[in-house]
Each structure stands twice: as C-alpha cells, then as structure tokens.
Amino acid sequence: MDHHSARAHDGDEDDEDDAGVFPSTLYAALRTMNIYSYHLPTTGAVSFGDFCVDSTDDAVYAAHIAGATQARANLRAVLKESKRTTDSEKDYLRLIKVLDDYLPQLYGIISCVSSGSIALRVEPVFSWRTTLSSQLLNTSPRVPLPSLHADLASSLLVYGMALSNFARLTVTSLGNYEHEPAISDVERRAKDEKLNFAVSLLCRASGVFTHLSDATLCAWDHAGAPGPRPPDWTSELCTALGKMALADAQSLAIRKLLSRSAYESSVTPGPPLPKSHPSTALLAKLHLECVSLYTSARSLAVTPGKVRSTPNAAGESGVGASGEVVGDLKRHLADEAAFHAALAHKWLGVDAGESGTASKGGEAVGFLAWAKRELEVLAGSFKGPRLRKEKPGGDSTKGRKVRALQELECVGLFLEHYKKMNDSLTFQPVPKQSDLQAVIPTGRLAVSPKPYIPPPAAFSPNLSNTSRSLADAVKYSLKLEGDVQHTRDTGSDSENETATGLSKARTYAGAGSYF
C-alpha cells in the first residue's frame, strides 16, 4: 500500500486557495519539493564480538573489534534519534560524520575476515528496516540480512539518503531568495554558493548510490548470501536513486543559472527577456536531460517489482513486503519528469519566439501551447489520474501543484504574446505535436556524479604489519638511546658522533610515535 492515498479532484476550491497565496509565500515555502525526502531506516543492535574471533597470536584486533561495535552503536543511536525528530530539526551532518567513522571500521572487519586474520563463529545477521519497499500492512518491517556486506550495503544506502536529505535541508534554508526585491548582489552570490554546496551534496549522493549498485551489491552477491532481497537492496533501485540524485542536482544547477535574472523576470514576467537571462536553448537542453534522468530512474524503480520471484518471495524478503517500490517515490519521479518536460517545451517555444525568425512563429506557439497543456494537468486544472490529494500534512503534491501554477502563468503570458505576433505579423502554421517532437534536441548534462571512493580500512593485515615495523623501529631507537647513555658513562670518543646521529635520526615529526 502506498504511503499517500489517491482520490478524485472534488472542485476548484483548492485552486482558488493556492492562487490566493501564490506565488510569494506558499511557493517560496515549497520551493524544494523537487528533491525527494527520504525516510531513514533504523537498525538493530549488533556486537561484533559475538561472532568475530581474533585469530592472531597476540590478539592484535581485539580492540578494533570493540571499536567497530562502538562505532555501529553510535550509528544506531543517531538513526533512532533522527526518527523521533521533525524534518527541520534532523541533524544530517552529524549522521554523515558518524557514518564516516563507522565505514572504515566495517571495511577493516571485512578485510580481516577475507584474509583470515579474523574468523567468524557464525554468519553475522544484521537487521534493517525497509523504507523504500511498499508494504502490504503499511509498516516498515525490520528485515534480517546475512553477511557483513549486507551491513555495508545498508550503511552506504543510508549515507546516500543522508547526503540527499542534507542537500534538501540546505536548499530549504535559502528560501525564495532570487525573488527577494531587496537582496544585494553580495547576498545573492552567497546564497548561490550555498546552492552550489547542495549541488555537490547531491553529486556525492549519486556517486554513493552508483557505487552501491555497481560494487557493493555485487560483493554481497559473491559472498553467497541466499534468498531474495527487498527492493531497497537491488541494483535496479540503487541505480535509479543515483540517477534521481543527479537529476535533482541538475535541477538546482538550473535554478542557480536563473538566479540573477529571476527577480527581473518576476517583476515583469513574459517577453521580452531581461538582458541577464541565460540562453533559452541551453535551458531547454538542461531540462530535457532532467527528463531523461527522471524517466530512466522511474523505469528502473519499477523493475524490482517481483523481487527475485519465488513462491515465498514476500515472506523471505521481509514481513509484508510486496516486492515493489513505494508509490510516492514512483509518483515523484513521474511528476518531476513531466514538469521538466513542460519546462523544456516552454523554453523551446520562447527560444523560437525570441529568435527573430519569422518562420519560427508557428513553432513558438506550438511548443508553448504544448507546455501549457502539460502544466494544466500537473496543476490540477483537468480531471485525470494525476489529480491526487495527499493525506493531511502532506506537502509534496501541493508543492508540485503550486509550482506548476506559477509556470502556467508565465507560459500563458509568452503564449499570448507570440500567438498575437503570429496571427498579425508572421502568419505561420502551428505544427502538430508530432512534428514538434521531431525537432526537439538532445539534452545536456551540466553536473556529474562524484565517484564514491571507499575510505581506507581503519585496520587490516597490511596495516598491522606496518604497525609492527614501526613498533620495532621504536624499540630499536630506545635500545640505541640506551647504548648512547652507556657510551657517555664510559667516556667513549664516539659519544658526540653517536649523539648527533641519533638526534638527526629522531628529528622528523612524530618520531617515536605509534600510528
């Protein structure tokens, strides 16, 4: 069952309410609805000491095993705390830092188990709640996941979610700054930089999700963990999340590109465009790439549909699991693809209208009329399957609706102007939608995912050998110092030479320290 209920449009009352506060207050508050808000999972308590056995003679890893247990306990505590706090109060930066502490410990455990330095008494089983799987009872069951790689995959999934939610929170804090009449160039540039920071967070999230799909889940498969898994831990969905994060980053990059001209455009909407306005052809291509990413992501998100089909797939992959991705994620991807398609058609129409070429008068009207129809559907002007209402307290659908209303007003102004021009001056036929489709260019990507590079293991057999070499060097240094003291006592002629040599040998930073 999806998290949000669907029902038919029951009148124009909501449209009037939205129009009353549009576009200043409500639109500003819901500006970030284009970034998906993840519900973070929680996990059960685990002690690595219950199943990890230090196989070395001098118990080199005993303290590291205890340290990994503590780091994971910190992660569990932060996730539980996050579940109890409101969205505006969630500390995603703290969660990211806790994950940065835990992941090297977990990589260290995996490395030592692979080399035989740490043995496993039994196969470890970690429990994580599913938050991306649609549940028959509308609950988030805790699913037992065998293998160390399962915990690594789950931790990286949370890492990507936290980065994306942190970006969303960052953008929320900016408000509708580009439309503020009193904002100075210095203030606008400062907020542009914060928007850039949010873009970088989403690019990092995309890299994490992609690494999870391409590397970590493959390692989990090779570890031989049997049975199907819920959609949360399938390569199809993780790849979809990577594409969605990249599309979200591209969407923010478009907003930054428009920030300078946004205020001028809002004061005098419609043609002519202000001189500070970026290339309309470029904007169309950027939106088209967003359409491609969101559409591809949705296609992948619906793929896990039947998990790894077995007679008891639902029971094996989690209590009540249907094997499908939550409906609000699929709707989000569909709505974002539709919204960016409408904006791409809008800018293609404006580009044709502003080209100054008489032969493109009909094309400008055609694209803008197409965009108007799409935005009317998104805004809820027509009855149809997309006209849903969320349960009380839900902002996503209302945010998309208000956003579409604002764009619909802008498109109407452009369409009215270019239609009047075409009807009175250029007299060009308006192409059919199929003909317009044929001249749509390919999209252009303005951002790129930041590849996730796993952190060095906090400990491993190789690091252990290095540590022993450093320890032996310290012992030798102490022995040499004792020999020097003995030389002083006997009055040897080589005292000065030996003392000078030792001084030079120990003048590097951190000499004698254990790393």
BAMAR-842673 format. One line per field, with one value per residue (C-alpha): residue number from 1; x, y, z. Coordinates in nm, 3 decimals, padded with zeros to 5 digits. Layout:
# residues N
resi <- c(NUM,...)
xx <- c(X,...)
yy <- c(Y,...)
zz <- c(Z,...)
# end
This chain:
# residues 515
resi <- c(1,2,3,4,5,6,7,8,9,10,11,12,13,14,15,16,17,18,19,20,21,22,23,24,25,26,27,28,29,30,31,32,33,34,35,36,37,38,39,40,41,42,43,44,45,46,47,48,49,50,51,52,53,54,55,56,57,58,59,60,61,62,63,64,65,66,67,68,69,70,71,72,73,74,75,76,77,78,79,80,81,82,83,84,85,86,87,88,89,90,91,92,93,94,95,96,97,98,99,100,101,102,103,104,105,106,107,108,109,110,111,112,113,114,115,116,117,118,119,120,121,122,123,124,125,126,127,128,129,130,131,132,133,134,135,136,137,138,139,140,141,142,143,144,145,146,147,148,149,150,151,152,153,154,155,156,157,158,159,160,161,162,163,164,165,166,167,168,169,170,171,172,173,174,175,176,177,178,179,180,181,182,183,184,185,186,187,188,189,190,191,192,193,194,195,196,197,198,199,200,201,202,203,204,205,206,207,208,209,210,211,212,213,214,215,216,217,218,219,220,221,222,223,224,225,226,227,228,229,230,231,232,233,234,235,236,237,238,239,240,241,242,243,244,245,246,247,248,249,250,251,252,253,254,255,256,257,258,259,260,261,262,263,264,265,266,267,268,269,270,271,272,273,274,275,276,277,278,279,280,281,282,283,284,285,286,287,288,289,290,291,292,293,294,295,296,297,298,299,300,301,302,303,304,305,306,307,308,309,310,311,312,313,314,315,316,317,318,319,320,321,322,323,324,325,326,327,328,329,330,331,332,333,334,335,336,337,338,339,340,341,342,343,344,345,346,347,348,349,350,351,352,353,354,355,356,357,358,359,360,361,362,363,364,365,366,367,368,369,370,371,372,373,374,375,376,377,378,379,380,381,382,383,384,385,386,387,388,389,390,391,392,393,394,395,396,397,398,399,400,401,402,403,404,405,406,407,408,409,410,411,412,413,414,415,416,417,418,419,420,421,422,423,424,425,426,427,428,429,430,431,432,433,434,435,436,437,438,439,440,441,442,443,444,445,446,447,448,449,450,451,452,453,454,455,456,457,458,459,460,461,462,463,464,465,466,467,468,469,470,471,472,473,474,475,476,477,478,479,480,481,482,483,484,485,486,487,488,489,490,491,492,493,494,495,496,497,498,499,500,501,502,503,504,505,506,507,508,509,510,511,512,513,514,515)
xx <- c(00.000,00.132,00.201,-00.026,-00.390,-00.540,-00.880,-01.051,-01.042,-01.352,-01.377,-01.192,-01.174,-00.811,-00.712,-00.854,-00.675,-00.345,-00.391,-00.460,-00.114,00.068,00.343,00.513,00.451,00.338,00.559,00.862,00.797,00.759,01.048,01.242,00.970,01.168,01.416,01.283,01.267,01.393,01.261,01.576,01.576,01.674,01.878,01.904,02.188,02.491,02.813,03.093,03.249,02.960,03.074,03.425,03.725,04.074,04.291,04.626,04.860,04.885,04.517,04.601,04.239,04.056,04.046,03.948,03.654,03.532,03.582,03.372,03.093,03.100,03.100,02.796,02.618,02.671,02.515,02.215,02.163,02.174,01.925,01.684,01.715,01.654,01.333,01.195,01.277,01.097,01.239,01.360,01.548,01.719,02.099,02.211,02.565,02.606,02.475,02.721,03.009,02.902,02.895,03.239,03.359,03.186,03.257,03.640,03.580,03.345,03.584,03.853,03.640,03.563,03.932,04.047,03.775,03.877,04.242,04.166,04.304,03.955,03.739,03.360,03.196,02.869,02.740,02.652,02.295,02.207,01.853,01.749,01.408,01.289,01.178,01.176,00.967,00.590,00.439,00.107,00.034,00.179,00.456,00.835,00.942,01.290,01.447,01.726,02.018,02.304,02.666,02.897,02.839,02.470,02.559,02.799,02.528,02.275,02.519,02.601,02.230,02.178,02.485,02.337,01.999,02.159,02.355,02.039,01.831,02.109,02.101,01.723,01.754,02.023,01.803,01.505,01.708,01.769,01.402,01.294,01.596,01.622,01.282,01.357,01.346,01.592,01.862,02.206,02.444,02.673,02.389,02.267,02.614,02.650,02.324,02.426,02.730,02.506,02.303,02.629,02.701,02.366,02.450,02.781,02.600,02.361,02.651,02.817,02.490,02.469,02.822,02.740,02.424,02.612,02.897,02.642,02.480,02.796,03.031,02.885,02.576,02.792,03.027,02.723,02.608,02.953,02.951,02.685,02.403,02.097,01.740,01.570,01.607,01.358,01.382,01.587,01.890,01.854,02.092,01.799,01.665,02.010,02.094,01.759,01.843,02.177,02.005,01.744,02.013,02.190,01.865,01.798,02.148,02.085,01.757,01.938,02.205,01.929,01.792,02.135,02.173,01.846,01.903,02.037,01.751,01.479,01.383,01.366,01.156,00.914,00.872,00.795,00.705,00.679,00.859,01.095,01.351,01.591,01.948,02.075,01.868,02.068,02.036,01.686,01.820,02.059,01.780,01.569,01.853,01.921,01.556,01.549,01.839,01.642,01.351,01.583,01.728,01.395,01.231,01.518,01.513,01.142,01.181,01.447,01.246,00.953,01.183,01.237,00.857,00.859,01.186,01.358,01.039,00.999,00.686,00.758,00.933,00.733,00.785,01.156,01.231,01.058,00.736,00.454,00.682,00.508,00.832,00.751,00.899,00.692,00.437,00.539,00.888,00.748,00.500,00.776,00.986,00.689,00.583,00.935,00.981,00.650,00.732,01.075,00.928,00.682,00.964,01.174,00.883,00.835,01.195,01.195,00.892,01.049,01.372,01.178,00.982,01.290,01.494,01.366,01.299,00.952,00.933,00.952,00.641,00.421,00.680,00.687,00.309,00.311,00.570,00.414,00.064,00.209,00.376,00.050,-00.143,00.117,00.124,-00.256,-00.255,00.015,-00.163,-00.488,-00.693,-00.819,-00.965,-00.733,-00.519,-00.258,-00.507,-00.443,-00.466,-00.234,-00.330,-00.341,00.003,00.145,00.321,00.464,00.157,00.062,00.416,00.419,00.076,00.174,00.500,00.305,00.061,00.344,00.493,00.148,00.100,00.438,00.375,00.036,00.198,00.453,00.188,-00.047,00.233,00.371,00.022,-00.070,00.254,00.193,-00.170,-00.090,00.263,00.422,00.112,00.293,00.101,00.127,00.300,00.139,00.281,00.439,00.621,00.743,00.866,01.089,01.280,01.346,01.724,01.908,01.960,02.275,02.425,02.561,02.667,02.834,02.828,03.124,03.254,03.248,03.591,03.570,03.772,04.088,04.018,04.079,04.275,04.384,04.662,04.875,04.831,04.915,05.248,05.329,05.241,05.470,05.754,05.701,05.694,06.018,06.175,06.073,06.218,06.543,06.553,06.511,06.783,07.013,06.942,07.041,07.365,07.439,07.384,07.624,07.879,07.854,07.919,08.234,08.368,08.394,08.548,08.250,07.998,07.946,07.914,07.661,07.454,07.450,07.348,07.066,06.944,06.926,06.753,06.477,06.409,06.120,05.769,05.609,05.936,05.881,05.506,05.280,05.041)
yy <- c(00.000,00.339,00.597,00.853,00.794,00.891,01.043,01.236,01.611,01.746,02.104,02.427,02.536,02.427,02.601,02.926,02.880,02.818,03.116,03.340,03.284,03.225,03.290,03.461,03.272,02.920,02.887,03.006,02.759,02.467,02.554,02.238,01.986,01.879,01.699,01.370,01.340,01.001,00.832,00.699,00.337,00.215,-00.092,-00.346,-00.366,-00.580,-00.669,-00.778,-00.960,-01.209,-01.355,-01.221,-01.413,-01.263,-01.532,-01.361,-01.486,-01.152,-01.050,-00.754,-00.693,-00.731,-00.356,-00.291,-00.532,-00.347,-00.015,-00.131,-00.231,00.115,00.292,00.091,00.159,00.531,00.493,00.307,00.575,00.862,00.687,00.625,00.987,01.109,00.907,01.092,01.446,01.667,01.722,02.073,01.954,01.649,01.667,01.508,01.641,01.452,01.135,01.175,01.216,00.906,00.707,00.844,00.697,00.361,00.274,00.248,00.018,-00.202,-00.213,-00.318,-00.607,-00.724,-00.703,-00.906,-01.169,-01.205,-01.256,-01.495,-01.265,-01.257,-01.568,-01.583,-01.809,-01.786,-01.596,-01.247,-01.130,-00.759,-00.626,-00.310,-00.156,-00.113,00.238,00.215,-00.101,-00.090,-00.286,-00.469,-00.353,-00.004,-00.076,-00.079,-00.423,-00.499,-00.742,-00.985,-00.957,-01.209,-01.117,-00.830,-00.698,-00.657,-00.412,-00.231,-00.200,-00.076,00.178,00.313,00.334,00.547,00.752,00.842,00.920,01.144,01.339,01.394,01.498,01.732,01.896,01.933,02.092,02.330,02.445,02.488,02.727,02.953,03.029,03.203,03.432,03.501,03.672,03.898,04.261,04.395,04.130,04.263,04.103,04.002,03.829,03.662,03.529,03.398,03.207,03.089,02.932,02.752,02.628,02.505,02.323,02.146,02.050,01.900,01.700,01.554,01.470,01.287,01.105,00.999,00.860,00.666,00.511,00.420,00.259,00.070,-00.066,-00.140,-00.269,-00.330,-00.526,-00.738,-00.817,-00.910,-01.146,-01.304,-01.353,-01.617,-01.470,-01.675,-01.565,-01.266,-00.916,-00.627,-00.353,-00.135,-00.354,-00.419,-00.282,-00.151,00.073,00.190,00.286,00.468,00.661,00.761,00.898,01.078,01.246,01.359,01.495,01.680,01.831,01.938,02.098,02.305,02.398,02.536,02.736,02.887,02.970,03.163,03.329,03.656,03.711,03.558,03.880,04.083,03.812,03.803,04.182,04.191,03.831,03.734,03.885,04.050,03.861,04.064,04.102,03.896,03.597,03.285,03.116,02.976,02.699,02.594,02.594,02.370,02.120,02.116,02.042,01.772,01.597,01.610,01.444,01.169,01.106,01.104,00.885,00.637,00.635,00.557,00.275,00.121,00.183,-00.025,-00.307,-00.476,-00.532,-00.902,-00.916,-01.240,-01.427,-01.729,-01.887,-01.719,-01.408,-01.170,-01.370,-01.423,-01.063,-00.903,-00.930,-00.797,-00.688,-00.663,-00.655,-00.310,00.033,00.278,00.462,00.813,00.762,00.641,00.929,01.176,01.054,01.063,01.412,01.553,01.409,01.563,01.900,01.927,01.816,02.105,02.349,02.216,02.277,02.622,02.726,02.573,02.788,03.100,03.029,03.007,03.322,03.524,03.407,03.691,03.446,03.487,03.123,03.012,03.199,02.890,02.674,02.914,02.894,02.515,02.450,02.694,02.552,02.205,02.326,02.491,02.165,01.973,02.229,02.236,01.863,01.899,02.193,02.001,02.206,01.893,01.578,01.282,01.018,01.274,01.476,01.330,01.460,01.352,01.275,01.576,01.721,01.612,01.891,01.716,01.716,02.071,02.186,02.042,02.190,02.541,02.521,02.423,02.711,02.964,02.826,02.810,03.182,03.257,03.028,03.193,03.534,03.410,03.217,03.515,03.740,03.504,03.400,03.764,03.815,03.511,03.598,03.957,03.953,03.617,03.405,03.072,02.744,02.589,02.248,01.932,01.789,01.500,01.749,01.944,01.620,01.564,01.890,01.851,01.845,01.608,01.701,01.838,01.748,02.036,01.830,01.494,01.242,01.244,00.885,00.734,00.614,00.380,00.509,00.321,00.042,00.152,-00.170,-00.463,-00.724,-00.490,-00.205,-00.447,-00.538,-00.170,-00.103,-00.382,-00.238,00.100,-00.063,-00.249,00.081,00.245,-00.043,-00.024,00.353,00.308,00.042,00.273,00.554,00.319,00.240,00.612,00.658,00.369,00.534,00.858,00.668,00.505,00.827,00.688,00.912,00.835,00.991,01.313,01.136,00.887,01.150,01.373,01.084,00.987,01.347,01.367,01.031,01.146,01.498,01.407,01.498,01.228,01.042,00.753,00.780,00.482,00.540)
zz <- c(00.000,-00.094,00.174,00.011,-00.072,-00.406,-00.467,-00.742,-00.773,-00.598,-00.716,-00.768,-00.407,-00.364,-00.685,-00.552,-00.217,-00.392,-00.618,-00.318,-00.172,-00.498,-00.578,-00.285,00.039,-00.039,-00.345,-00.150,00.130,-00.112,-00.341,-00.251,-00.329,-00.635,-00.405,-00.271,00.108,00.229,00.541,00.705,00.824,01.168,01.257,01.538,01.789,01.698,01.882,01.650,01.945,01.936,01.605,01.537,01.672,01.662,01.500,01.566,01.840,02.019,01.977,01.755,01.653,01.984,02.044,01.681,01.706,02.015,01.836,01.540,01.778,01.938,01.601,01.490,01.817,01.752,01.407,01.550,01.817,01.567,01.336,01.625,01.735,01.380,01.362,01.664,01.544,01.294,00.946,01.023,01.333,01.188,01.207,00.881,00.913,01.239,01.074,00.785,01.030,01.226,00.901,00.812,01.144,01.107,00.743,00.785,01.083,00.881,00.587,00.835,00.967,00.612,00.513,00.812,00.766,00.400,00.496,00.781,01.050,01.199,01.196,01.216,01.474,01.283,00.981,01.109,01.059,01.063,01.083,00.897,00.840,00.482,00.389,00.009,-00.021,-00.041,00.248,00.247,00.601,00.552,00.801,00.781,00.898,01.020,00.774,00.875,00.633,00.649,00.562,00.653,00.303,00.389,00.665,00.432,00.165,00.420,00.564,00.218,00.136,00.449,00.352,00.014,00.170,00.434,00.172,-00.034,00.268,00.382,00.038,00.066,00.410,00.280,-00.007,00.227,00.442,00.139,00.085,-00.233,-00.229,-00.601,-00.594,-00.295,-00.417,-00.157,-00.196,-00.289,-00.536,-00.249,-00.064,-00.381,-00.461,-00.105,-00.139,-00.485,-00.319,-00.070,-00.365,-00.519,-00.193,-00.218,-00.578,-00.460,-00.189,-00.447,-00.680,-00.389,-00.316,-00.681,-00.660,-00.341,-00.490,-00.809,-00.613,-00.406,-00.720,-00.919,-00.648,-00.303,-00.406,-00.639,-00.349,-00.141,-00.417,-00.435,-00.058,-00.122,00.086,-00.018,-00.084,-00.245,-00.109,-00.080,-00.346,-00.108,-00.178,-00.553,-00.812,-01.019,-00.744,-00.630,-00.988,-01.005,-00.687,-00.837,-01.147,-00.937,-00.723,-01.040,-01.185,-00.859,-00.878,-01.238,-01.133,-00.868,-01.122,-01.348,-01.057,-00.992,-01.361,-01.344,-01.006,-01.146,-01.387,-01.168,-00.990,-01.310,-01.473,-01.178,-01.178,-01.550,-01.649,-02.011,-02.312,-02.361,-02.156,-01.936,-02.061,-01.768,-01.878,-01.977,-02.315,-02.365,-02.589,-02.312,-02.054,-02.278,-02.315,-01.941,-01.867,-02.135,-01.961,-01.636,-01.818,-01.941,-01.593,-01.410,-01.676,-01.671,-01.291,-01.282,-01.533,-01.309,-00.992,-01.115,-01.231,-00.891,-00.893,-00.818,-00.616,-00.725,-00.795,-00.568,-00.419,-00.084,-00.213,00.001,00.316,00.254,00.162,00.459,00.653,00.441,00.158,-00.178,-00.376,-00.515,-00.456,-00.250,-00.457,-00.353,-00.498,-00.830,-00.840,-00.755,-01.047,-01.287,-01.177,-01.198,-01.546,-01.656,-01.500,-01.662,-01.997,-01.975,-01.894,-02.181,-02.419,-02.269,-02.333,-02.681,-02.759,-02.610,-02.800,-03.126,-03.045,-02.946,-03.246,-03.462,-03.746,-03.890,-03.999,-03.636,-03.525,-03.551,-03.377,-03.081,-03.044,-03.082,-02.812,-02.566,-02.621,-02.557,-02.237,-02.127,-02.164,-01.964,-01.684,-01.665,-01.599,-01.331,-01.171,-01.148,-01.391,-01.565,-01.418,-01.462,-01.292,-01.189,-00.983,-00.637,-00.286,-00.012,00.342,00.577,00.638,00.304,00.116,-00.188,-00.411,-00.311,-00.375,-00.725,-00.793,-00.683,-00.878,-01.189,-01.133,-01.130,-01.451,-01.606,-01.552,-01.710,-02.009,-02.062,-02.097,-02.352,-02.545,-02.563,-02.690,-02.957,-03.072,-03.124,-03.317,-03.533,-03.601,-03.702,-03.848,-03.934,-04.023,-03.982,-03.941,-03.596,-03.630,-03.493,-03.172,-03.366,-03.590,-03.286,-03.131,-03.432,-03.379,-03.006,-02.943,-02.713,-02.350,-02.196,-01.858,-01.652,-01.348,-01.297,-01.014,-00.779,-00.776,-00.429,-00.320,-00.018,00.279,00.377,00.623,00.982,01.028,00.812,00.793,00.582,00.829,01.110,00.952,00.908,01.270,01.383,01.176,01.341,01.683,01.609,01.497,01.823,02.024,01.828,01.882,02.257,02.260,02.066,02.314,02.598,02.420,02.389,02.761,02.825,02.595,02.793,03.112,02.971,02.815,02.463,02.195,01.968,02.209,02.014,01.680,01.810,01.992,01.683,01.460,01.694,01.711,01.334,01.314,01.555,01.434,01.196,01.303,01.515,01.574,01.810,01.784,01.714,01.425)
# end
